[in-house]
Amino acid sequence: MAQIKQIGPGRKTTGTIDGVTYVTRNGKTYVRSTPTMPASVYNTTEARIRQAVFKMIQMHIKHHLRTIRQTISNKSGSPSNRYFSLNYKALSQALQALAELSVEGQDVTITDIETAISDYAAQHPTSIKIASKSGYADVYLTGPWPDTITLSAFAGDQTVIIIVAENGTQTTINADGTITTGGNSGGGSGSGSTDSGNAGNTGGNTGGGGNSGGGGGGDDEGGDAI
């Protein structure tokens, strides 16, 4: 690896340009050719299975993106990226057999993907997190993706949030027992409030009706894993 004594007055160079990598160590800049992987590495059966798994996980995330945006805290990056990081190992295992069939030429639909993940979740009920927010207990997938996800607060003076999975409506049960309902950036908002006496039934009636068609577009997140 060659050493570069100077590249511009007072400038340090790092990074890769046209197949050449620059590295600064102890105040000195070095240059070396960037290693490349032969194309054959990406054409093995194992590599194609990994690629198929990755693609199916992205389809699964996009299918539930409105919910994931509200049930997963984005500590770094986006909620969808954190969901991917939290669940990659479990989702990969759930989709392994389906990926092998895909590599063999079988068509795979989102229904096939959701079924495979649901079956895995039923057998491993603490493997796939579908809710992870600071101040609330984690929620795991235990079968088919639920219509609503309830986040239970650790402290009594906080709130419980119920999420409608497919249209993104969020219902918040406040500390004083009142209930407010709204929507995220991808879904329409529901009724402004609900009788606090109906709190126990909120999971089945979230959104106050009229929300299933709201905000049909705008699910993609720029720069995310999907």
Secondary structure by P-SEA (a helix, b strand, c coil): cccccccccccccccccccbbbbbcccbbbbbcbbbbcccccccaaaaaaaaaaaaaaaaaaaaaaaaacccccccccaaaaaaaacaaaaaaaaaaaaaaaaacccccaaaaaaaaaaaaaaccccccccccccccccccccccccbbbbbbccccbbbbbbccccbbbbbbccccbbbbbcccccccccccccccccccccccccccccccccccccccccccc
